Amino acid sequence: MSGAVPFRNLSTSDFIKRFGHLAQTSQFRAVLQVGILPFTKDFNPQGGRFYDDLSFLCNSTTLPGSSFSTTENLQDYYGINQKFAYRRDFDDLTLDFYVDAKYQTLKFFEQWMDYISSTDNTFSVQTNAGPESEAAFYRFRYPKEQLGYKCRIDLHKFDKDYDRTKNDILYSFVNAFPRSISSIPVSYDGSDVMKCSVTFAFDRYFVNRGGSPIQEATEPKNPADAAAAAAAAQYNATNAAISPEARARGVEAAAVRVGGRFASETKVF
């Protein structure tokens, strides 16, 4: 009969093949690419690279979900309600971290929040009032300028046999930043490990289905090195634009340093 579901006998080996190797929830790694944030170098709770420490201290999270916003069409077919997707919506990402004995995990996320918006001039626009003043106010930093506050977060889900099978899934969150830090209860009751829960907002995420490894986190950039690299690129581009005839007459590009910035000029020798 049309549409009938065929019956199939399954052996014990068939069940073992399908249900004997299911994915587990206890193996994952969250990597915050915080090396681009200028204050990261001030934090190092466990003696290694800080983004590695944050990765190890992250003890739980949730794989992301998404949905489509839809619009309805009631006109094409009588009695039929059609829906069409026009935007993809993403849930916020929540990461839970163990707080180390120096409280640097908690201090880092608090400083990240202060870096985005602060009442003093440490990481914000110069103001005349300190954070304790009644006249203090918040100034917000641009998100993606040279000293922006957004970074990428990679969430790598795998199993304990990953070294052998290479089976995994990698979520990459674009332009993420902490949206909120949850309150942490403390009391005189029985002690427990302190945890910090941070919720991140982001523009979007994409899934790397090919199992490529996580890109190494970027170390803080030296502004002088960035300026030198830009000057070198400009110098090379100017030289490449000189015609062979002009080069034969001794025309050559030269990089000169003007007022702390690099510029290029053309010299005739």
PyMOL commands that set and color helices and strands:
alter all, ss='L'
color gray80, all
select helices_A, chain A and resi 12-19+34-36+40-42+50-57+104-116+162-165+223-241+244-248
alter helices_A, ss='H'
color red, helices_A
select strands_A, chain A and resi 28-32+58-61+66-73+82-90+93-98+117-118+139-140+151-158+168-181+195-201+204-208+251-258+261-268
alter strands_A, ss='S'
color yellow, strands_A
deselect
rebuild
show_as cartoon
